[in-house]
Every structure is written in C-alpha cells, then in structure tokens.
Amino acid sequence: MMRVDYILVGYGIAGAALAAELRARHRQVLVLDAPQPDSASRVAAGLMNPVAGKRFALAWRAEELLAAAIPFYRAQEERLRVPILQELPILKLFSSVQEQNSVLARSADQPWRPFVQEATGELPVLPGVEQEFGGLCIRGGGYVLVEELLTRLTALGRQEGWLRHETFDWGRLVADASGGFLYNGHDGQIHARHVISCEGAAAVHNPYFNWLPLTPNQGEVLTVECPEMPAGAVLNKGAYVVPLAGGQLRVGATYRWPPFAAGTTPEARAELVQRLQAITRLPFRVTEQRAGVRPAVRDRKPLLGTHPETPGVHIFNGFGSKGVMMAPRLAQLMADWLENDVEPWPEVNIRRYFSLYPSAPAAADSSVFRS
Ligand SMILES: Cc1cc2nc3c(=O)[nH]c(=O)nc-3n(C[C@H](O)[C@H](O)[C@H](O)COP(=O)(O)OP(=O)(O)OC[C@H]3O[C@@H](n4cnc5c(N)ncnc54)[C@H](O)[C@@H]3O)c2cc1C
C-alpha cells in the first residue's frame, strides 16, 4: 500500500502551486489528475494584471500576491529550464474621451500608484495600434505560459512518481481508524492523512463541497497570427492581447454564464475578432480557438479550508479569473493552515460559508461521515 501525507485531486494551476508548496515542506504528496486538455488553466491567457477590471482598480491584495507569484514562476523556470514568465508592461488603452477623462480624474487618489506609470494618458507610439485616446502603462505584471508549465510539471511528476493521470472518485474514499483515509486507486490502495480538492469548476460535483457557492463561468480565447503587431507589451482595450512567440497573439476573453456551450462557439470568435479589430487595423488570422470553465465564486474570492465535519478533507479552489496571480501566495496560506494550524485570511477561508453547510450532505459517502 502506498502511504502519503496528502492526496491532491486535480493539477491545474491551483494543484500545481499547492503540490509545489507541500513538497517544498518535505511532505509526501500524490497528485491524481484527470487529464483535461481544455481545463481553465490550460486555456488561460496567463495574465497577471495588478490593475484591471471594468472599474480599472487595484486588484485585491495585488502587491502581496505578485510578490509570491513572480518568485514562484521564476523558480519553476529554473527547475524546468524553459521560459515560463514574461514580465511585460500592460498598456490600458482608452476606448473614448469619456473613459480617458473618467480614469484620469480618479487617478490622483488611487492606491494603484506603485503599478501605474505616469497617469498622463501619453503612451509610446505603437505602429498599427489604435491608441487615439491614449492610455496608461501598468508595470509589475505580465503573463505566464501556464499550459507549458503544467505539461512540463506533469511529465516530471509522472516520471518521479508523485503524479498520476487518474480520475478521483470521492464516493470511494473511506475513513480508517487512524483518522486518515483509504482509497482504491487504479494502481492499488493508497493511505493518505489528508485529501484536498483542487478540481477547479468540477468541484460543483464534489459531494463534500457541493454546498459552497461556486458559480463557474465559461470563457473563450483565440490565438491569432499577426506578425506586424508590436511585441513589447500586453494590450488591454475591451480585450487582452498577449504577445506570444513567433508573431502569435493570445486574445481574450469572453464570459458566459450557464447554460454552457459544448465547446467553442462562432459567437465568441466573432466577439473577440471584433474587439481585436478595435485595437488594430493590422491584418491577422485566427489559428486557434479554445474554451474553458473558470471556477468563480459568489463573492469573487477563493475557497480555502477544511470540511466542517471531516477534518482530513480540504478544498483549495475558487480562483475565478485570476488563478495565475493568486495561486502561489494562497498555496503558502493553505500549507500554513494544513501544517501549522494558521487560519487562512477570512476573505478566502471557507468558514465564511459554513452557514450554508447542510448537516447531512446527501451525496457524500456515509462511511466517512460516521468516522
Ligand atoms: C478563457 C479563459 C481565460 C483565462 N485567462 C486568465 C488569465 O489571463 N489570468 C488568470 O489568472 N486566469 C485566467 N483564467 C482563469 C484561470 O484559468 C483559473 O483561475 C485557473 O486556471 C483555475 O485553476 P484550477 O487549478 O483551480 O482549475 P483547473 O485549471 O480547472 O484545474 C482543475 C484540474 O482538476 C482536474 N480534476 C477535476 N476533477 C477531478 C477529479 N475528480 N479527479 C481528478 N482530476 C480532477 C481537472 O481535470 C483539471 O486538470 C482564464 C480562464 C479562462 C476560461
């Protein structure tokens, strides 16, 4: 029988950050991940943007999150010996005089100061880019090649034996007398002290956590060939345009609430093409379109913590549209909770939703709840 401290269920960016943190603390970790080519993490544009959103405001705890994220991705680059993180300016281009006036008027008293350079509306001239209303230059962020990172780490994990391609069936998890759990995996029985759901949007079906207010939404992105587009910055004007290698751009993203489409849609493609045409008149060609489901939460904050009745079952989830920037710091918080009993921040702690927990979850394996 294999004995581990932690089974992690799911290896998107959440599972990857938490596995790295627990392994760095010398814990025995086994990751079980159902390979899913269009998981949210693999589809994501990978942006880390400290000043974003319709309101163009400083992102929640941006400084602290970036201070952990950048060293985390740099450490993965060193370990894997491939480029993963691009630290680039993000140019917020105004779409109208009204938007320009409204953002610049608010700029004097904004806490975004460390990230926003020269709130004058003046920008360097980018050939081929529609920038007649000016914009702002945001520093301190960039983007991560998340799919590349996960593909490489998954290969390493399989080779080193700490990751398996396997769908975890929560109904087969059984509590044992020692306070741990037994699980019959594809390759035999596993004993774990703890089991952690890092399943992204699929956690809506998790019998232990289906009472949490996960409200997944679907998003689509395009990859576009546009060799003449300047490559030195991410652009943001109704859509994000992320410069990739070889004249490719990632353009995103759309938002769609349930019912979800079965895959990519012509509507999302048309919407993103139209938004890119508002950014550039340069010729481009769509080479790929992908759809994924974001694990969003009602209050837009992640979900960290332990099941109210089963102390060895935990969740690390709810990263919505910002998993890339948030996962590394929150993985530290989650490990502090698991290892040292330090409660996660109240904003992300699932205790805030304990009032929603039904006393007898119908779908859960009763053998666990009796222990
Ligand atoms: C179109 C789009 C664009 C985005 N752009 C950005 C961006 O630019 N920047 C950003 O920060 N975020 C972005 N996001 C959001 C980001 O993708 C998410 O915040 C993040 O990927 C969530 O990661 P996760 O690990 O929680 O979930 P996922 O990436 O969904 O990973 C969950 C994993 O768990 C596995 N799994 C689930 N259930 C089981 C089970 N029972 N057994 C085994 N394995 C299981 C799945 O197969 C999957 O591999 C975007 C999302 C979309 C859809």
The ligand as an ORCA input file, in Angstrom:
! r2SCAN-3c Opt
* xyz 0 1
  C     -10.730     31.702    -21.353
  C     -10.069     31.864    -20.021
  C      -9.066     32.806    -19.890
  C      -8.432     32.973    -18.633
  N      -7.422     33.871    -18.541
  C      -6.796     34.015    -17.349
  C      -5.709     34.910    -17.225
  O      -5.271     35.541    -18.197
  N      -5.121     35.043    -15.998
  C      -5.564     34.318    -14.909
  O      -5.007     34.460    -13.818
  N      -6.587     33.465    -15.008
  C      -7.213     33.303    -16.197
  N      -8.254     32.447    -16.289
  C      -8.729     31.790    -15.066
  C      -7.812     30.638    -14.682
  O      -7.790     29.776    -15.762
  C      -8.328     29.964    -13.410
  O      -8.341     30.881    -12.348
  C      -7.418     28.800    -13.006
  O      -6.975     28.103    -14.121
  C      -8.124     27.830    -12.083
  O      -7.216     26.790    -11.824
  P      -7.636     25.468    -11.059
  O      -6.402     24.669    -10.886
  O      -8.427     25.813     -9.854
  O      -8.675     24.715    -12.034
  P      -8.432     23.925    -13.437
  O      -7.447     24.603    -14.273
  O      -9.802     23.724    -14.000
  O      -7.828     22.549    -12.999
  C      -8.568     21.550    -12.349
  C      -7.925     20.207    -12.662
  O      -8.566     19.230    -11.839
  C      -8.850     18.100    -12.618
  N      -9.957     17.388    -11.960
  C     -11.192     17.836    -11.675
  N     -11.904     16.886    -11.035
  C     -11.089     15.817    -10.901
  C     -11.231     14.526    -10.320
  N     -12.358     14.135     -9.714
  N     -10.185     13.659    -10.382
  C      -9.019     14.034    -10.955
  N      -8.825     15.256    -11.516
  C      -9.846     16.126    -11.492
  C      -9.186     18.669    -13.992
  O      -9.084     17.673    -14.987
  C      -8.115     19.756    -14.100
  O      -6.913     19.215    -14.601
  C      -8.869     32.219    -17.524
  C      -9.863     31.255    -17.682
  C     -10.458     31.071    -18.912
  C     -11.513     30.006    -19.056
*
